[in-house]
Amino acid sequence: MFETDETLIRRILQGKDREAGELLVERHYKRIYKEIYLKTSDEELAKDLTQEAFIQILKNLYQFDSKKASFKTWITRIACNKVIDYMRSRQHHEMLMTEILDDYDKEDAHNLEERVTNRMATQRVEQLLEKEEVQNQKIFNLKAQQGYTFEEVSTITGVTKTAVKNRYYSMVRKMRKELSDYE
């Protein structure tokens, strides 16, 4: 018999039911991993952050309120917050600096400056995207980062092609304005 997420959650909260916890994680693991991987583009990091996200989800399951959001939305937000926390962390910044310094020997100083500026701009874009509505983030991700056409983005998101274009170009304008310092 197929048990709903709510049934599994109830089982976990009532008796620390390990099997229910495993079923819940197994049911949502691929989607959460994919969400994190799309934001990090690093398999190992995505696996680590996915594991951390599920640990946090299970620890904080008592805070889930189906009146405020669906379970999928709630766990996706936790996963996104894990990525945001990581991107803000010292570990992430140390890794970026290590990558930059490793590349230093291969490039001249001008190229290094350009790479640092590009990475800073990329981080700024990520920060700007975090402030956008989830739907707008998805539109931008599908179009700019994954290369889908406006028509395909419209089909995937269920938003009209015109609205997709308007939202996308509005976000591009905002980003250009915010990133003018990096040019």
C-alpha positions, 0 to 999 in steps of 0.5 A: 500500500502506498503511504502519503508523505503525511502518513510517513511524517506522522509515523516518524513523529509518533515513534521515530519510525526509521523505516518511514524516514527511509521511505520519505528520504528515498521518495524525495532524494533524486528531486532534492539532489537534482535541485542542489546539483543544478545550483552547485554544478558539483556532484560530490558537493551536491551529494553532501548537501543533499545528505545534510538537507535530509538530516535537517529535514528529519530533525525538524520534521515537527516544524512542517505545517501543511497549512503553510506549504506542501511537503515538497515545497518545504523540503525544497526550501530547506535544500535551497537554504543549505546551498545558500548557507554553503555559498556564504560559508568560509569553506566555499570562499576558501575553495574559490580562492584555492581554485583562483590561486591554483590557476594563477600560475597558468595565467597572467595577472590581467587574466587573474583579475578578470577571472576574480571579477567574473566569479564575483559577478557570478556570486552576485547573480546567485545572490540576486536570484535568491531574492526572486520568486521561485518561479522567476528563478526557475525561468532564469535557470531554464533559459540562461543556465540550461539553454531552453528556448522561451517556448520550452520554458513556457511549456515546462513552467506553465507560464505563457511565452509572453510572460516568460519573456517579460519575466526573463528580460526584467531579471536580465535588466535588474542584473545588468544594473546591479552588475554594472560595477563588474564591467 
